[in-house]
């Protein structure tokens, strides 16, 4: 069963946490500069990183995939800017209200997209459920199309300017 979007924890960093995140993200970026994350035939990362975690008087060596450490770097970068961070599994299901918020569109517009088949969904009784990954993929597709349209407009403007 897919996890619920409501059960995910968001973290809004304090000023001290933002400062610490900034310093940590710089250190991670420097360390990860030479780490190449490869995948084996099953898509699993072959590069691992060993970290020493110290919490109070206890410490432990922990091996994690380098790809997870890269993700931590992205999280720290966002926290350094004071942004709220939530890690969301792609399979996490959202309500139409939540999906509309993620896409920054109105709920009626989202429902129209769903009914036109632009974003996959499933029904639970009379309620629609959208996977975060599907909403995210749609957002990336729309951002790409917007960037292409903007590039075309810029090219057209430059062409018109050169004919003057």
ZIPE-V349870 format. One record per backbone hydrogen bond with DSSP energy under -0.5 kcal/mol. CO is the residue of the C=O (numbers start at 1). NH is the residue of the N-H. Records with the same first field share a line. If there is no record, write none. Layout:
BEGIN
CO->NH ; NH
END
This chain:
BEGIN
3->93
4->7
5->8
10->12
11->13 ; 85
14->18
15->19
16->20
17->21
18->22
19->23
20->24
21->25
22->26
23->27
24->28
25->29
26->30
27->31
28->32
29->33
31->34
32->35
34->36
35->37
36->38
38->46 ; 47
40->43
44->40
47->66
49->51 ; 64
51->53 ; 62
52->54
53->55 ; 60
55->58
58->55
60->53
62->51
64->49
65->68 ; 69
66->70
67->71
68->72
69->73
70->74
71->75
72->76
73->77
74->78
75->79
76->80
77->81
78->81 ; 83
79->82
85->11
86->88
89->92
90->133
92->132
93->5
94->130
95->99
96->100
97->101
98->102
99->103
100->104 ; 105
106->110
107->111
108->112
109->113
110->114
111->115
112->116
113->118 ; 119
114->117
122->129
123->125
124->126 ; 127
127->124
129->122
130->94
131->134 ; 135
132->136
133->137
134->138
135->139
136->140
137->141
138->142
139->143
140->144
141->145
142->146
143->147
144->148
145->149
146->150
147->151
148->152
149->153
150->154
151->155
152->156
153->157
154->158
155->159
156->160
157->161
158->162
159->163
161->164
END
